[in-house]
Amino acid sequence: MSTLSSPVNPRIELARTRRMLEDTAVAAVPGTLSSLTPDHAAAQRWTAEVRSTSGELVTLRLDRLLQTVEVEPSAIAQAA
């Protein structure tokens, strides 16, 4: 018996992507997510800003293709 798969709705896929990236950003730097924006130069890269629990604003660069997270300032990354 085969099952029919419905076509992927781009809006649902974007919502899933955003939620995954939000969760990744807050897991990398515990705190509150301030913003999440796509990088218009690279389709798979996003930039997030997280207000850490210590009050510092931390910038993260998330790459879905490479599955990497870059944290700035680097002192926060070393502590995490």
CORTA-V418841 format. One record per backbone hydrogen bond with DSSP energy under -1.0 kcal/mol. NH is the residue of the N-H (numbers start at 1). CO is the residue of the C=O. E is the energy in kcal/mol with one decimal. If there is no record, write none. Layout:
<<NH:CO:E> <NH:CO:E>>
This chain:
<<13:9:-2.4> <14:10:-2.3> <15:11:-2.1> <16:12:-2.4> <17:13:-2.4> <18:14:-2.8> <19:15:-2.3> <20:16:-2.4> <21:17:-2.5> <22:18:-2.8> <23:19:-2.5> <24:20:-2.3> <25:21:-2.6> <26:22:-2.2> <27:23:-1.9> <28:24:-2.1> <29:25:-2.1> <32:51:-2.4> <34:49:-3.5> <35:49:-1.5> <37:47:-2.9> <39:45:-2.8> <45:42:-1.5> <46:62:-2.7> <47:37:-3.1> <48:60:-2.8> <49:35:-2.3> <50:58:-2.8> <51:32:-3.1> <52:56:-3.1> <53:30:-1.5> <55:52:-2.0> <58:50:-3.1> <59:72:-2.1> <60:48:-3.2> <61:70:-2.6> <62:46:-2.9> <63:68:-2.5> <64:44:-2.9> <67:63:-1.3> <68:63:-1.5> <70:61:-2.6> <72:59:-2.8> <76:73:-1.2> <78:74:-2.0> <79:75:-1.5> <80:76:-1.9>>
